[in-house]
Amino acid sequence: MLDIIGIMKVLPHRYPFLLIDRILEMEKGKRIVGMKNLTFNEPFFQGHFPDYPIMPGVLLIEAMAQAGGVLAFLSYEPERVKDKKFYFSSIDKVKFRKPVLPGDQVRFEVEVIKHRSFLWRFSGKAFVGESLVAEGELQGIISNK
């Protein structure tokens, strides 16, 4: 539905901090499904941890927030969000269930819990295959600051 070039048109993030590669599904104002393909060459694997590389949990949450940001931006008419950014503002109820390793493909499923004006609250889940690896509630706001 949206490849990396399309994602970069929506989000300001760039390598090494752009943490979603593709948008697979989206219902404006409701839900989005994004994906990240992990290789051993990801910069965080070199130090987290050298003998047992795992994706840091905080980056799984950031990837969910990035998917939520794409959903939020694409839920408006483009002129309404021109020159604005999506700022991640809070996380709650986060749980990490299994390590995410080099070679894994992570699927992020993010659903809107609440949305008012430019404030968005999401429920996010990260999966490797059918296994739930992380989940939490995220909040962000679209702002021109």
HUJO-V856296 format. One record per residue. RES is the residue in three letters. SS is DSSP state (H for helix, E for strand, - for the rest). PSI is psi in whole degrees, 0 to 359 (999 if undefined). Layout:
# HUJO-V856296
res->RES ss->SS psi->PSI
res->RES ss->SS psi->PSI
This chain:
# HUJO-V856296
res->MET ss->- psi->317
res->LEU ss->E psi->123
res->ASP ss->- psi->185
res->ILE ss->H psi->325
res->ILE ss->H psi->317
res->GLY ss->H psi->321
res->ILE ss->H psi->318
res->MET ss->H psi->340
res->LYS ss->H psi->339
res->VAL ss->H psi->314
res->LEU ss->- psi->148
res->PRO ss->- psi->350
res->HIS ss->- psi->147
res->ARG ss->- psi->169
res->TYR ss->- psi->135
res->PRO ss->- psi->15
res->PHE ss->- psi->0
res->LEU ss->- psi->113
res->LEU ss->- psi->12
res->ILE ss->- psi->138
res->ASP ss->- psi->334
res->ARG ss->E psi->147
res->ILE ss->E psi->123
res->LEU ss->E psi->324
res->GLU ss->E psi->153
res->MET ss->E psi->137
res->GLU ss->E psi->110
res->LYS ss->- psi->133
res->GLY ss->- psi->1
res->LYS ss->- psi->304
res->ARG ss->E psi->160
res->ILE ss->E psi->149
res->VAL ss->E psi->121
res->GLY ss->E psi->170
res->MET ss->E psi->148
res->LYS ss->E psi->126
res->ASN ss->E psi->123
res->LEU ss->- psi->132
res->THR ss->- psi->165
res->PHE ss->- psi->341
res->ASN ss->- psi->357
res->GLU ss->- psi->134
res->PRO ss->H psi->328
res->PHE ss->H psi->335
res->PHE ss->H psi->334
res->GLN ss->H psi->330
res->GLY ss->- psi->359
res->HIS ss->- psi->74
res->PHE ss->- psi->147
res->PRO ss->- psi->323
res->ASP ss->- psi->346
res->TYR ss->- psi->81
res->PRO ss->- psi->125
res->ILE ss->- psi->150
res->MET ss->- psi->128
res->PRO ss->- psi->137
res->GLY ss->H psi->322
res->VAL ss->H psi->330
res->LEU ss->H psi->331
res->LEU ss->H psi->318
res->ILE ss->H psi->318
res->GLU ss->H psi->319
res->ALA ss->H psi->321
res->MET ss->H psi->317
res->ALA ss->H psi->322
res->GLN ss->H psi->318
res->ALA ss->H psi->317
res->GLY ss->H psi->322
res->GLY ss->H psi->318
res->VAL ss->H psi->313
res->LEU ss->H psi->312
res->ALA ss->H psi->308
res->PHE ss->H psi->316
res->LEU ss->H psi->356
res->SER ss->- psi->353
res->TYR ss->- psi->164
res->GLU ss->- psi->139
res->PRO ss->H psi->321
res->GLU ss->H psi->337
res->ARG ss->H psi->334
res->VAL ss->- psi->11
res->LYS ss->- psi->135
res->ASP ss->- psi->21
res->LYS ss->- psi->164
res->LYS ss->E psi->157
res->PHE ss->E psi->119
res->TYR ss->E psi->124
res->PHE ss->E psi->124
res->SER ss->E psi->338
res->SER ss->E psi->158
res->ILE ss->E psi->146
res->ASP ss->E psi->158
res->LYS ss->E psi->39
res->VAL ss->E psi->137
res->LYS ss->E psi->136
res->PHE ss->E psi->126
res->ARG ss->- psi->325
res->LYS ss->- psi->151
res->PRO ss->- psi->148
res->VAL ss->- psi->127
res->LEU ss->- psi->162
res->PRO ss->- psi->139
res->GLY ss->- psi->346
res->ASP ss->- psi->151
res->GLN ss->E psi->118
res->VAL ss->E psi->130
res->ARG ss->E psi->126
res->PHE ss->E psi->121
res->GLU ss->E psi->116
res->VAL ss->E psi->128
res->GLU ss->E psi->145
res->VAL ss->E psi->128
res->ILE ss->E psi->315
res->LYS ss->E psi->147
res->HIS ss->E psi->127
res->ARG ss->E psi->124
res->SER ss->- psi->245
res->PHE ss->- psi->10
res->LEU ss->E psi->131
res->TRP ss->E psi->137
res->ARG ss->E psi->131
res->PHE ss->E psi->155
res->SER ss->E psi->126
res->GLY ss->E psi->144
res->LYS ss->E psi->142
res->ALA ss->E psi->133
res->PHE ss->E psi->145
res->VAL ss->E psi->113
res->GLY ss->- psi->232
res->GLU ss->- psi->358
res->SER ss->E psi->126
res->LEU ss->E psi->122
res->VAL ss->E psi->336
res->ALA ss->E psi->155
res->GLU ss->E psi->160
res->GLY ss->E psi->175
res->GLU ss->E psi->136
res->LEU ss->E psi->151
res->GLN ss->E psi->145
res->GLY ss->E psi->165
res->ILE ss->E psi->143
res->ILE ss->E psi->127
res->SER ss->E psi->159
res->ASN ss->- psi->9
res->LYS ss->- psi->999
